[in-house]
Amino acid sequence: MGLDSIELVLAFEDEFGISIDDADAAELVTPRAVADYVIGRLGNVSGARGHCLSQAGFYRIRSALVRQFGALRKDVRPDTPIRNFLGRNIRRQWLELGKAIDASQLPSLECRKSIAYPLLIGIPVSGLTLAVLAGASRWWLVSAIILFFLAALIAIEKLSDLIPKNLTTIASLVPYTRVKNPEEWTRDYVLQKVIQITSMQLGVPIEKIQPDSHFVDDLGMD
């Protein structure tokens, strides 16, 4: 499978919440074939709303890790540690991962206790000491404690680089992942979504894509 075809398959998996193995993907050569495959995988059109959201969430996470973090599909399993796919700049990548899986409520990274506790105690105490030595009034002393405590919290947030303990595996990310759960999917709806995705992924104007256009011969997919 070429790069275009891999990206297209991942986009279909992401949109419809299904897994498409390589053998099946090789047979899906037109938008109509993909739409029929999707409908078949969902069991029936009326049952589309009942497809497993947790499974759909996992496929979306896998798609994001493959596309944006260079992971291999075979390496992304529910019990795989998330840390396996994040590099040294974990703070930036954690934000990117949250955006990729549309997890607006993804918990923040945690700070190491050996760093957090000294900061939480040391900064306010140091600030209070300076304020006392400067002869600050009681009101200024209270203000100093609050300000330096907030400064400690900001410092801790900036130095946080540990994945929360309750989010150690790919499966633990699923509840935070927003997945599509349409009330009703018709065959025509699925086909039109397939054509839209094909247009976006291959850069082909949507009006040039027909249900039976061949991805390789007609649309130039590699």
Solvent accessible surface area in square Angstrom, and as a share of the most:
residue,aa,sasa,rsa
1,M,111,0.50
2,G,26,0.25
3,L,125,0.62
4,D,48,0.25
5,S,13,0.08
6,I,57,0.29
7,E,51,0.23
8,L,4,0.02
9,V,13,0.08
10,L,1,0.00
11,A,8,0.06
12,F,4,0.02
13,E,0,0.00
14,D,33,0.17
15,E,20,0.09
16,F,2,0.01
17,G,3,0.03
18,I,8,0.04
19,S,26,0.17
20,I,0,0.00
21,D,78,0.40
22,D,85,0.44
23,A,77,0.59
24,D,52,0.27
25,A,12,0.09
26,A,68,0.53
27,E,128,0.57
28,L,23,0.12
29,V,58,0.33
30,T,20,0.12
31,P,0,0.00
32,R,101,0.37
33,A,31,0.24
34,V,1,0.01
35,A,2,0.02
36,D,64,0.33
37,Y,38,0.15
38,V,0,0.00
39,I,10,0.05
40,G,53,0.51
41,R,105,0.38
42,L,20,0.10
43,G,57,0.55
44,N,82,0.42
45,V,43,0.24
46,S,91,0.58
47,G,30,0.29
48,A,0,0.00
49,R,132,0.48
50,G,63,0.61
51,H,26,0.12
52,C,67,0.40
53,L,77,0.38
54,S,62,0.40
55,Q,80,0.35
56,A,4,0.03
57,G,1,0.01
58,F,25,0.11
59,Y,18,0.07
60,R,40,0.15
61,I,0,0.00
62,R,25,0.09
63,S,1,0.01
64,A,7,0.06
65,L,1,0.00
66,V,25,0.15
67,R,84,0.31
68,Q,101,0.45
69,F,33,0.14
70,G,62,0.59
71,A,13,0.10
72,L,103,0.51
73,R,51,0.19
74,K,150,0.64
75,D,52,0.27
76,V,4,0.02
77,R,124,0.45
78,P,70,0.44
79,D,102,0.53
80,T,7,0.04
81,P,64,0.40
82,I,0,0.00
83,R,111,0.41
84,N,100,0.51
85,F,27,0.11
86,L,11,0.06
87,G,33,0.32
88,R,239,0.87
89,N,77,0.39
90,I,7,0.03
91,R,80,0.29
92,R,119,0.43
93,Q,30,0.13
94,W,11,0.04
95,L,120,0.60
96,E,55,0.25
97,L,0,0.00
98,G,9,0.08
99,K,166,0.70
100,A,22,0.17
101,I,0,0.00
102,D,49,0.25
103,A,7,0.05
104,S,80,0.52
105,Q,145,0.65
106,L,26,0.13
107,P,40,0.25
108,S,84,0.54
109,L,18,0.09
110,E,75,0.34
111,C,20,0.12
112,R,105,0.38
113,K,133,0.56
114,S,90,0.58
115,I,61,0.31
116,A,14,0.11
117,Y,125,0.47
118,P,77,0.49
119,L,40,0.20
120,L,60,0.30
121,I,114,0.58
122,G,31,0.30
123,I,46,0.23
124,P,16,0.10
125,V,85,0.49
126,S,61,0.39
127,G,1,0.01
128,L,61,0.30
129,T,66,0.39
130,L,116,0.58
131,A,15,0.11
132,V,85,0.49
133,L,141,0.70
134,A,86,0.67
135,G,65,0.62
136,A,33,0.26
137,S,61,0.39
138,R,204,0.74
139,W,168,0.59
140,W,150,0.52
141,L,42,0.21
142,V,81,0.47
143,S,21,0.14
144,A,12,0.09
145,I,74,0.38
146,I,96,0.49
147,L,110,0.55
148,F,72,0.30
149,F,86,0.36
150,L,88,0.44
151,A,42,0.33
152,A,0,0.00
153,L,77,0.38
154,I,106,0.54
155,A,26,0.20
156,I,27,0.14
157,E,87,0.39
158,K,123,0.52
159,L,89,0.44
160,S,7,0.04
161,D,46,0.24
162,L,62,0.31
163,I,27,0.14
164,P,4,0.03
165,K,163,0.69
166,N,96,0.49
167,L,1,0.00
168,T,74,0.43
169,T,39,0.22
170,I,0,0.00
171,A,46,0.36
172,S,29,0.19
173,L,0,0.00
174,V,23,0.13
175,P,110,0.69
176,Y,66,0.25
177,T,13,0.08
178,R,140,0.51
179,V,34,0.19
180,K,87,0.37
181,N,70,0.36
182,P,30,0.19
183,E,128,0.57
184,E,114,0.51
185,W,2,0.01
186,T,61,0.35
187,R,123,0.45
188,D,91,0.47
189,Y,80,0.30
190,V,0,0.00
191,L,19,0.10
192,Q,74,0.33
193,K,46,0.20
194,V,0,0.00
195,I,10,0.05
196,Q,71,0.32
197,I,9,0.04
198,T,0,0.00
199,S,19,0.12
200,M,144,0.64
201,Q,64,0.29
202,L,34,0.17
203,G,64,0.62
204,V,25,0.14
205,P,63,0.40
206,I,79,0.40
207,E,128,0.57
208,K,135,0.57
209,I,7,0.04
210,Q,103,0.46
211,P,34,0.21
212,D,88,0.46
213,S,10,0.06
214,H,53,0.24
215,F,4,0.02
216,V,75,0.43
217,D,113,0.58
218,D,94,0.49
219,L,16,0.08
220,G,61,0.59
221,M,23,0.10
222,D,95,0.49
